[in-house]
Amino acid sequence: GEELWWRGILLPRQELAHGEKAWAVHGVLWAAFHLGFFATDFLVLLPSALAYGWVCQRRKSTVPGLVAHGLLNGLAAIRIVKGILG
C-alpha cells in the first residue's frame, strides 16, 4: 500500500507541480515520512528514497518501487523470524 500511495498517487501529482525534479522532492518527503517510525530513518533511507523516486519517475511505473521495497522488507522479515526462531 505504501508504494501504491507514494509512487502511484503522490509522485504523478508532484510531477505536475515540480516537473523533472519531482523525484527529489518526493524522495525527501518519503524519507521524512519514516521519521515517525525511528528518528534515524531519515538519513538511512534518504539515498534509497531518492533512488526510488528517480527510477519510478523515469520508468513511469510503480513496479520498480514495489519490487525494491518488497525485497528489502522481505529480507528484514527473514532476519526477524530467524532471530525469533534462533
Stockholm file with secondary structure:
# STOCKHOLM 1.0

chainA/1-86         GEELWWRGILLPRQELAHGEKAWAVHGVLWAAFHLGFFATDFLVLLPSALAYGWVCQRRKSTVPGLVAHGLLNGLAAIRIVKGILG
#=GR chainA/1-86 SS CHHIIIIIIIHHHHHHHHGGGHHHHHHHHHHHHGGGTCTTHHHHHHHHHHHHHHHHHHHTCSHHHHHHHHHHHHHHHHHHHHHHHC
#=GC SS_cons        CHHIIIIIIIHHHHHHHHGGGHHHHHHHHHHHHGGGTCTTHHHHHHHHHHHHHHHHHHHTCSHHHHHHHHHHHHHHHHHHHHHHHC
//
